[in-house]
């Protein structure tokens, strides 16, 4: 019997939409605050993939706080263009998750913008960050999209904590 191959997780598709007339400027280019809004929506769909929902956070008196965001705008989107956002986890720590959103135009599948985020969970009572709940750590850890994590899964090995903390090299 051959060993079971574990494939790397696919990036989650976290948003689909079109650039609407109300979202672009006089030159029919999408406004920058719309990019930010789309990435924010994508964040909630990515979190939902690991079991984190707004209702659950409210029940537990917690919130998700984005403590770092880095945007990169590579190409302008024009009115009427279709876009998708694909997202994946880059790192998981004791108190944080790091994830990347990639926005692509639908026609040419060209990368048009990225958003690299680090988030923590915080208590609404204290306002301070708290350790990530174990199911969140497991869920995000099992969906890492780094080369190291993918290679470990292909070898059938668990991803070590050191590998989970490693940040992929920038090109």
Residue pairs with C-beta under 8 A, 6 or more apart in sequence:
3 156
4 156
5 154
5 156
6 153
6 154
6 156
7 153
7 154
8 145
8 149
8 150
8 153
8 154
9 88
9 142
9 143
9 144
9 145
9 153
11 86
11 87
11 88
11 102
11 145
12 45
12 46
12 49
12 86
12 87
12 88
12 143
13 84
13 85
13 86
14 41
14 42
14 43
14 45
14 46
14 49
14 85
14 86
14 87
14 101
15 38
15 41
15 42
15 45
15 83
15 84
15 85
15 103
16 82
16 83
16 84
16 85
16 106
17 38
17 82
17 83
18 80
18 81
18 82
18 83
19 30
19 34
19 77
19 78
19 79
19 80
19 81
19 83
20 79
21 79
23 30
23 31
23 34
23 79
24 30
24 31
24 34
24 78
24 79
25 31
28 78
28 79
29 76
29 77
29 78
29 79
30 76
30 77
30 78
30 79
30 81
32 73
35 71
35 73
35 103
35 113
35 115
36 71
36 115
38 83
38 85
38 103
39 71
39 85
39 101
39 103
39 113
39 115
39 117
42 85
42 87
42 101
42 115
43 64
43 66
43 87
43 99
43 101
43 117
43 119
44 54
45 87
46 87
46 88
46 89
46 99
46 101
47 53
47 64
49 139
49 143
50 135
50 136
50 139
50 140
50 143
51 135
51 136
51 139
52 64
52 136
57 63
57 64
61 123
61 124
61 125
62 121
62 122
62 123
62 124
62 130
63 121
63 122
63 124
64 119
64 120
64 121
64 122
65 119
65 120
65 121
65 122
65 129
66 117
66 118
66 119
67 96
67 118
67 119
67 120
68 116
68 117
68 118
69 115
69 116
69 117
70 115
70 116
70 117
71 113
71 114
71 115
72 113
72 114
72 115
72 116
73 112
73 113
74 111
74 112
74 113
74 114
75 105
75 110
75 111
75 112
75 113
76 112
77 83
77 105
77 112
81 105
81 106
81 107
82 105
82 106
82 107
83 103
83 104
83 105
83 106
83 112
84 103
84 104
84 106
85 101
85 102
85 103
85 104
86 101
86 102
86 104
87 99
87 100
87 101
87 102
88 99
88 100
88 143
88 144
88 145
89 97
89 98
89 99
89 140
89 141
89 143
89 144
89 145
90 98
90 99
90 100
90 116
90 144
90 145
90 146
90 167
90 168
91 97
91 98
91 144
91 146
91 164
91 165
91 166
91 167
92 98
92 132
92 137
92 140
92 141
92 144
92 164
92 165
93 132
93 164
93 165
94 131
94 132
95 120
95 121
95 129
95 130
95 131
95 132
96 118
96 119
96 120
96 129
96 132
97 118
97 119
97 132
97 136
97 140
98 116
98 117
98 118
98 119
98 167
99 116
99 117
99 119
99 140
100 114
100 115
100 116
100 117
100 145
101 114
101 115
101 117
102 111
102 113
102 114
103 111
103 112
103 113
103 114
103 115
104 110
104 111
104 112
105 112
120 129
120 130
121 129
121 130
121 131
121 132
121 133
121 136
122 128
122 129
122 130
123 130
132 140
141 159
141 164
144 150
144 159
144 164
146 163
146 166
146 167
146 168
147 168
148 159
148 163
148 166
148 168
149 159
149 163
149 164
152 158
152 159
152 160
152 163
153 159
